[in-house]
């Protein structure tokens, strides 16, 4: 008899392969009966069991939650035939990501002289290797570790950039959301520099994606 974990994993894969938006509602509507058959479930709360398993898959990192009720499969594990193989694949991907992140950070340190180009902060604990196109949104694997897809920012600027509260024009000029609350705006505008110098064509191409993603166009 198939376990609930395996049955839900296969159901999520089917939904993704068919091009459907993966949501709890779609899974309950299109997959729950098949899951109950595969698992031999006769209980009265299969919906609750599905929600629990989906949370487990999220905790394992093989299923990602995008907000708005939408799920998607982790790219590195999407084609794994069993859920346990998917989990192992994801663990291996995380290990490789850590190694790659160290290389990515080192390249950005060298590029920006280990200082935030806006604040001039050079304290390592207060700096972040910021992806312009987020890791999860990169179309190809190599873009995740490409220094052209990175900026070295202080923690405040990294948070603002990551959440789409700030972006940068092609000439490096700071762009702030119009609805940014005054205290946050004052803190960001207090940076010694209001532009990042020396952006490369690769930086600018990725920043165009970021501006479009967060509505700065």
C-alpha positions as CSV (number, residue, x, y, z in Angstrom):
1,X,0.0,0.0,0.0
2,X,1.3,3.5,-0.9
3,X,2.1,5.8,2.0
4,X,0.4,9.2,2.2
5,X,3.7,10.9,1.7
6,X,4.4,9.1,-1.5
7,X,0.8,9.5,-2.8
8,X,0.7,13.2,-2.1
9,X,4.2,13.6,-3.7
10,X,3.0,11.9,-6.9
11,X,-0.2,13.9,-6.9
12,X,1.8,17.2,-6.7
13,X,4.0,16.0,-9.5
14,X,1.0,15.1,-11.7
15,X,-0.5,18.6,-11.1
16,X,2.8,20.2,-12.0
17,X,3.3,18.1,-15.1
18,X,-0.2,19.0,-16.4
19,X,0.6,22.6,-16.0
20,X,-2.0,23.2,-13.3
21,X,-1.5,25.7,-10.5
22,X,-0.7,23.6,-7.5
23,X,-3.0,24.6,-4.7
24,X,-4.7,22.8,-1.8
25,X,-8.1,23.3,-3.5
26,X,-6.9,21.7,-6.8
27,X,-5.3,18.8,-5.0
28,X,-8.5,18.2,-3.0
29,X,-10.6,18.4,-6.1
30,X,-8.5,16.5,-8.6
31,X,-6.3,14.2,-6.6
32,X,-7.8,13.4,-3.2
33,X,-10.0,10.5,-4.3
34,X,-7.0,8.9,-6.1
35,X,-4.8,9.4,-3.0
36,X,-7.4,7.7,-0.8
37,X,-7.6,4.8,-3.1
38,X,-3.8,4.4,-3.3
39,X,-3.4,4.6,0.5
40,X,-6.5,2.6,1.4
41,X,-7.7,5.4,3.6
42,X,-11.1,5.0,5.0
43,X,-10.9,7.8,7.7
44,X,-13.2,10.8,7.9
45,X,-10.5,13.5,7.7
46,X,-8.4,12.9,4.5
47,X,-8.3,16.7,3.9
48,X,-6.5,17.2,7.2
49,X,-4.1,14.4,6.5
50,X,-3.3,16.0,3.1
51,X,-2.6,19.4,4.7
52,X,-0.3,17.7,7.3
53,X,1.7,15.9,4.6
54,X,1.9,19.1,2.5
55,X,3.4,20.8,5.5
56,X,5.9,18.0,5.9
57,X,7.0,18.3,2.3
58,X,7.4,22.0,2.8
59,X,9.5,21.3,5.9
60,X,11.6,18.9,3.9
61,X,12.2,21.6,1.3
62,X,10.9,19.6,-1.7
63,X,7.7,21.6,-1.9
64,X,7.8,25.4,-1.8
65,X,5.0,27.8,-0.9
66,X,4.7,30.9,-3.0
67,X,2.0,32.6,-1.0
68,X,-1.5,33.2,-2.2
69,X,-2.2,29.5,-1.7
70,X,0.2,28.3,-4.5
71,X,2.7,25.6,-4.2
72,X,5.6,24.6,-6.5
73,X,8.1,21.8,-6.6
74,X,11.7,22.5,-5.7
75,X,13.5,22.4,-9.0
76,X,16.3,20.0,-7.8
77,X,13.8,17.4,-6.6
78,X,10.9,17.8,-9.0
79,X,11.5,14.7,-11.1
80,X,12.4,12.3,-8.2
81,X,10.3,9.2,-8.5
82,X,9.9,8.8,-4.7
83,X,9.5,11.3,-2.0
84,X,12.5,10.0,-0.1
85,X,14.7,10.4,-3.1
86,X,13.4,13.9,-3.6
87,X,14.4,14.7,0.0
88,X,17.8,13.2,-0.5
89,X,18.2,15.2,-3.7
90,X,17.2,18.4,-1.9
91,X,19.7,17.8,0.9
92,X,22.5,17.3,-1.6
93,X,21.4,20.5,-3.4
94,X,21.5,22.4,-0.2
95,X,25.0,21.2,0.5
96,X,26.1,22.2,-3.0
97,X,24.3,25.5,-2.6
98,X,26.3,26.3,0.6
99,X,29.6,25.7,-1.2
100,X,28.4,27.8,-4.1
101,X,27.2,30.6,-1.9
102,X,30.6,30.8,-0.3
103,X,32.1,31.2,-3.8
104,X,29.4,33.7,-4.7
105,X,30.1,35.8,-1.6
106,X,33.8,35.7,-2.2
107,X,33.4,37.0,-5.7
108,X,31.1,39.9,-4.5
109,X,33.6,40.7,-1.7
110,X,36.3,41.1,-4.3
111,X,34.1,43.0,-6.7
112,X,32.9,45.6,-4.1
113,X,36.1,45.6,-1.9
114,X,34.1,43.9,0.9
115,X,32.0,47.0,1.5
116,X,28.5,48.0,0.8
117,X,28.7,50.6,-2.0
118,X,25.9,52.7,-0.5
119,X,26.7,52.7,3.2
120,X,30.4,52.0,3.1
121,X,29.8,49.4,5.9
122,X,32.6,46.8,5.8
123,X,31.7,44.7,8.9
124,X,31.2,41.2,7.4
125,X,28.4,40.3,9.8
126,X,26.4,43.3,8.6
127,X,26.8,42.5,4.9
128,X,24.8,40.3,2.6
129,X,25.5,38.7,-0.8
130,X,22.3,39.8,-2.3
131,X,20.8,38.1,-5.4
132,X,19.3,40.5,-7.9
133,X,17.1,37.7,-9.4
134,X,16.3,35.5,-6.4
135,X,17.8,32.0,-6.2
136,X,14.3,30.4,-6.7
137,X,13.6,32.6,-9.7
138,X,16.8,31.9,-11.7
139,X,16.0,30.4,-15.1
140,X,19.2,28.4,-15.2
141,X,21.4,27.0,-12.5
142,X,24.5,29.0,-13.3
143,X,22.7,32.3,-12.8
144,X,22.3,31.5,-9.1
145,X,26.1,31.7,-8.5
146,X,26.9,34.3,-11.2
147,X,28.4,37.5,-9.6
148,X,26.6,39.5,-12.3
149,X,23.5,38.5,-10.5
150,X,24.7,39.9,-7.2
151,X,25.2,43.0,-5.1
152,X,27.0,43.3,-1.8
153,X,24.6,45.2,0.5
154,X,24.3,46.1,4.2
155,X,21.6,44.2,6.0
156,X,19.0,47.0,5.8
157,X,19.6,47.6,2.1
158,X,19.5,43.8,1.5
159,X,16.2,43.5,3.2
160,X,14.7,46.5,1.4
161,X,16.0,45.2,-2.0
162,X,14.8,41.6,-1.3
163,X,11.3,42.8,-0.5
164,X,11.0,45.1,-3.4
165,X,11.0,48.3,-1.3
166,X,14.1,49.5,-3.1
167,X,15.8,48.9,-6.5
168,X,18.4,50.5,-8.7
169,X,18.3,52.2,-12.1
170,X,20.7,51.3,-14.9
171,X,23.1,54.1,-13.7
172,X,23.0,52.7,-10.2
173,X,20.7,55.4,-8.8
174,X,18.6,54.4,-5.8
175,X,14.9,53.8,-6.4
176,X,12.6,53.7,-3.4
177,X,8.9,52.7,-3.3
178,X,6.6,55.6,-3.2
179,X,4.6,54.1,-0.4
180,X,7.7,53.4,1.8
181,X,6.9,54.7,5.3
182,X,8.8,57.8,6.4
183,X,11.0,56.2,9.1
184,X,12.3,53.5,6.7
185,X,12.8,56.1,3.9
186,X,14.8,58.3,6.2
187,X,17.1,55.5,7.2
188,X,17.7,54.4,3.6
189,X,18.2,58.0,2.4
190,X,20.7,58.5,5.2
191,X,23.2,56.3,3.4
192,X,26.3,58.3,2.3
193,X,25.8,57.4,-1.4
194,X,22.5,57.4,-3.4
195,X,23.8,55.3,-6.2
196,X,25.9,52.2,-6.9
197,X,28.8,52.9,-9.2
198,X,30.4,50.6,-11.7
199,X,27.4,48.4,-12.6
200,X,28.2,45.9,-15.4
201,X,25.9,45.1,-18.3
202,X,25.1,41.8,-16.5
203,X,24.1,43.7,-13.4
204,X,21.9,46.1,-15.4
205,X,20.1,43.2,-17.2
206,X,19.3,41.6,-13.9
207,X,18.2,44.9,-12.3
208,X,15.8,45.4,-15.2
209,X,14.2,42.1,-14.1
210,X,14.1,43.3,-10.5
211,X,12.5,46.6,-11.4
212,X,9.8,44.9,-13.5
213,X,9.2,42.3,-10.8
214,X,8.5,44.9,-8.2
215,X,6.8,47.6,-10.3
216,X,9.6,50.2,-10.6
217,X,8.8,50.7,-14.3
